[in-house]
Amino acid sequence: MNNTLEEKILNIIDNKKGFDVNVIDVHEKTILADKFIVVSGTSSTHVKSLSDNIEVELKKEGIYATRIEGYREGRWILMDYSEIIVHIFHPEERLIYNIEDLWENVMQKLG
């Protein structure tokens, strides 16, 4: 089966016990990406582990992130795969930044 990039990332997240997964379709509202995948880890170690596993598994298929930010702190890691941007949050940071509500408001305002 030839899974899409989104399906591949979601499978990796599921296998590594990421939780509170949300996929936000932003393709009509921004040129940044087509979709955001937002997921939480239970700790900084788990957040880094999710990032590591996504990176390793996708590299096996020749898929590389154009950039990865926030890894050192392990509180909010952003992985840019061009069409999909993965946001891996420590639960506290996810509450603070609340990007799902932010993007929902942006999409409502832009129609």
Number of C-alpha atoms within 10 A of each C-alpha: 3 6 9 9 14 16 11 15 20 20 15 18 22 13 11 16 15 22 16 10 16 14 16 17 16 18 14 12 14 11 10 14 17 16 19 24 20 21 24 25 26 14 15 20 14 20 25 23 17 24 24 12 16 22 18 13 15 16 12 9 8 8 13 17 17 10 11 15 13 15 17 10 12 20 23 25 22 20 24 19 16 16 14 23 24 24 23 31 29 21 19 14 13 18 11 8 12 11 15 17 10 10 16 13 12 13 15 8 8 9 8
